Amino acid sequence: MIGGGIAGLTSAWALARAGFEVSVLDTHALPNPHGSSADDGRIIRHVYGTMEGYAALMPAAHLAWARLFAATGHDRLLPVRALYVLREEGPWQATAQRALDAAGLRLALLDDSAIAALPMLNRDGVLRVAEVEGSGILQARAILDDLLALLRRSGVQLREGVEVAGIDPAKGIVTLCGGETIGADALVIAAGTGVTSLLPGLARDWGLRASVQTLAYLDPPPHLAAAWQAGPMLLNRLSGHPTGGVYVLPPRQGARLKIGDYDTTAEADMGADHATLRADRVAALLDAGARAIADFGAYRIAAVRHCHYTMAHEDRFVVRRVGERGWVVSACSGHGFKLAPLIALGLAAAIEGQVEGAALAHWAAGREGERVHG
Ligand SMILES: Cc1cc2nc3c(=O)[nH]c(=O)nc-3n(C[C@H](O)[C@H](O)[C@H](O)COP(=O)(O)OP(=O)(O)OC[C@H]3O[C@@H](n4cnc5c(N)ncnc54)[C@H](O)[C@@H]3O)c2cc1C
């Protein structure tokens, strides 16, 4: 296993429970604070933009999380209200309604008094607010810690601080920086943005690239602290804004109030120092935050950071067989965390020979449950 982010660790879990002897190799100490997976929280919900094929996977994704939590002994999914703050008309509501209907969940439009009861919401330009059932926050960092503990208990070898310099997926051979070679029956490349260096040609052909996202952690003013502790996540698309919009995750169980942008157009500079901030991106994020959150100037900006993630064509998972022994698991843009255990179980089934590589790729790309509009 190359990579110890959520994709690599859940794949290691799924393979170990299927009886394989697994080693995980990562350049960094685990959990890697600079990886895409390391953060306080990640959103899980049944609506998936206009991608109905992925929405159809969400009930199974929840079952996969339940299975993982049963194995780690810790349920790390916090149910949190998800409010879509709609400031323009578009196809979102009808698509979301279909996805929720299929899952037996509700989409409710908030009335004026329910909207007025949200002291944190900037109501400027708001057409309506839709609440979608079945949403929550996955406690990402705690999940990585739990997985690492579980893998250690299960006898999985975790090798930190080892960088893979080259791979031969046909023979199942990994060459580390320093020259050591390791052979494996199956080689899983779950290297996050690192896939663009390990398999540059294929990554390009499959439309994989590394983008940069910007996050800010906020301290609310004291009079709103209690409201935020019970507050919802706010999902705001802002078309025409340089961020594309902003999502707001409320503080919960020690995690801070957080805002993040939706802009995925900027290429990440993989050689750049993680601490170097891009002033234009930070300014755009804070401007978007002010459009989403009322009285934004009263909030203290506790920290700002950039993160990298792997963008895929149409935001689809790329899970492909490469050569005789290689498998690539590349997360689907900003959605890779919530689906990771499910994709991992599918990958393990394919490596066991229960599923064809092509069928796995089709399923993981969310094409099975896709609705054809006539
Ligand atoms: C700001 C932000 C918000 C997001 N929000 C959500 C959300 O709300 N919901 C959701 O579902 N998803 C979300 N995502 C996406 C999700 O977090 C990612 O898709 C997922 O974490 C990717 O996991 P990964 O294991 O593929 O990559 P990573 O976590 O980056 O792990 C890859 C690992 O591979 C290692 N590696 C790379 N190259 C090598 C090499 N050559 N040798 C050895 N090791 C190597 C790296 O050191 C790293 O530790 C978000 C992502 C970001 C950045």
The ligand as an SDF file (V2000), in Angstrom:
LIG
                    3D

 53 58  0  0  0  0  0  0  0  0999 V2000
  -10.0120   21.1330    2.3860 C   0  0  0  0  0  0  0  0  0  0  0  0
  -10.6260   19.8220    2.0040 C   0  0  0  0  0  0  0  0  0  0  0  0
  -11.9720   19.5740    2.2650 C   0  0  0  0  0  0  0  0  0  0  0  0
  -12.5350   18.3580    1.9130 C   0  0  0  0  0  0  0  0  0  0  0  0
  -13.8390   18.1150    2.2530 N   0  0  0  0  0  0  0  0  0  0  0  0
  -14.3580   16.8740    2.0670 C   0  0  0  0  0  0  0  0  0  0  0  0
  -15.6520   16.5620    2.5740 C   0  0  0  0  0  0  0  0  0  0  0  0
  -16.3090   17.4020    3.1700 O   0  0  0  0  0  0  0  0  0  0  0  0
  -16.1100   15.3020    2.3800 N   0  0  0  0  0  0  0  0  0  0  0  0
  -15.3850   14.3380    1.7230 C   0  0  0  0  0  0  0  0  0  0  0  0
  -15.8610   13.2180    1.5600 O   0  0  0  0  0  0  0  0  0  0  0  0
  -14.1580   14.6210    1.2480 N   0  0  0  0  0  0  0  0  0  0  0  0
  -13.6250   15.8520    1.4050 C   0  0  0  0  0  0  0  0  0  0  0  0
  -12.3760   16.1580    0.9530 N   0  0  0  0  0  0  0  0  0  0  0  0
  -11.6570   15.1520    0.1610 C   0  0  0  0  0  0  0  0  0  0  0  0
  -11.0030   14.0950    0.9970 C   0  0  0  0  0  0  0  0  0  0  0  0
  -10.5060   14.6120    2.2060 O   0  0  0  0  0  0  0  0  0  0  0  0
   -9.8800   13.5000    0.1480 C   0  0  0  0  0  0  0  0  0  0  0  0
  -10.4420   13.0310   -1.0580 O   0  0  0  0  0  0  0  0  0  0  0  0
   -9.2190   12.3220    0.8580 C   0  0  0  0  0  0  0  0  0  0  0  0
   -8.7960   12.6950    2.1560 O   0  0  0  0  0  0  0  0  0  0  0  0
   -8.0210   11.8500    0.0230 C   0  0  0  0  0  0  0  0  0  0  0  0
   -7.4000   10.8130    0.7280 O   0  0  0  0  0  0  0  0  0  0  0  0
   -6.1080   10.0780    0.1530 P   0  0  0  0  0  0  0  0  0  0  0  0
   -5.8090    8.9860    1.0910 O   0  0  0  0  0  0  0  0  0  0  0  0
   -6.3430    9.7750   -1.2850 O   0  0  0  0  0  0  0  0  0  0  0  0
   -4.9640   11.1860    0.1530 O   0  0  0  0  0  0  0  0  0  0  0  0
   -4.0290   11.7140    1.3450 P   0  0  0  0  0  0  0  0  0  0  0  0
   -4.7720   11.8640    2.5980 O   0  0  0  0  0  0  0  0  0  0  0  0
   -3.3540   12.9370    0.8150 O   0  0  0  0  0  0  0  0  0  0  0  0
   -2.9810   10.5530    1.5630 O   0  0  0  0  0  0  0  0  0  0  0  0
   -2.0000   10.2240    0.6080 C   0  0  0  0  0  0  0  0  0  0  0  0
   -0.7470    9.7980    1.3300 C   0  0  0  0  0  0  0  0  0  0  0  0
    0.1500    9.2640    0.3630 O   0  0  0  0  0  0  0  0  0  0  0  0
    1.4640    9.5890    0.7440 C   0  0  0  0  0  0  0  0  0  0  0  0
    2.3380    9.5540   -0.4170 N   0  0  0  0  0  0  0  0  0  0  0  0
    2.2330   10.2970   -1.5530 C   0  0  0  0  0  0  0  0  0  0  0  0
    3.2360    9.9930   -2.4000 N   0  0  0  0  0  0  0  0  0  0  0  0
    3.9880    9.0380   -1.7890 C   0  0  0  0  0  0  0  0  0  0  0  0
    5.1730    8.3400   -2.1710 C   0  0  0  0  0  0  0  0  0  0  0  0
    5.7870    8.5550   -3.3340 N   0  0  0  0  0  0  0  0  0  0  0  0
    5.6780    7.4320   -1.2880 N   0  0  0  0  0  0  0  0  0  0  0  0
    5.0750    7.2000   -0.0920 C   0  0  0  0  0  0  0  0  0  0  0  0
    3.9580    7.8590    0.3060 N   0  0  0  0  0  0  0  0  0  0  0  0
    3.4240    8.7560   -0.5330 C   0  0  0  0  0  0  0  0  0  0  0  0
    1.3420   10.9890    1.3170 C   0  0  0  0  0  0  0  0  0  0  0  0
    2.4200   11.2790    2.1890 O   0  0  0  0  0  0  0  0  0  0  0  0
   -0.0220   10.9300    2.0230 C   0  0  0  0  0  0  0  0  0  0  0  0
    0.1170   10.6790    3.4260 O   0  0  0  0  0  0  0  0  0  0  0  0
  -11.7690   17.3750    1.2690 C   0  0  0  0  0  0  0  0  0  0  0  0
  -10.4100   17.6040    1.0090 C   0  0  0  0  0  0  0  0  0  0  0  0
   -9.8300   18.8060    1.3970 C   0  0  0  0  0  0  0  0  0  0  0  0
   -8.3630   19.0210    1.1400 C   0  0  0  0  0  0  0  0  0  0  0  0
  1  2  1  0
  2  3  1  0
  2 52  2  0
  3  4  2  0
  4  5  1  0
  4 50  1  0
  5  6  2  0
  6  7  1  0
  6 13  1  0
  7  8  2  0
  7  9  1  0
  9 10  1  0
 10 11  2  0
 10 12  1  0
 12 13  2  0
 13 14  1  0
 14 15  1  0
 14 50  1  0
 15 16  1  0
 16 17  1  0
 16 18  1  0
 18 19  1  0
 18 20  1  0
 20 21  1  0
 20 22  1  0
 22 23  1  0
 23 24  1  0
 24 25  2  0
 24 26  1  0
 24 27  1  0
 27 28  1  0
 28 29  2  0
 28 30  1  0
 28 31  1  0
 31 32  1  0
 32 33  1  0
 33 34  1  0
 33 48  1  0
 34 35  1  0
 35 36  1  0
 35 46  1  0
 36 37  1  0
 36 45  1  0
 37 38  2  0
 38 39  1  0
 39 40  1  0
 39 45  2  0
 40 41  1  0
 40 42  2  0
 42 43  1  0
 43 44  2  0
 44 45  1  0
 46 47  1  0
 46 48  1  0
 48 49  1  0
 50 51  2  0
 51 52  1  0
 52 53  1  0
M  END
$$$$
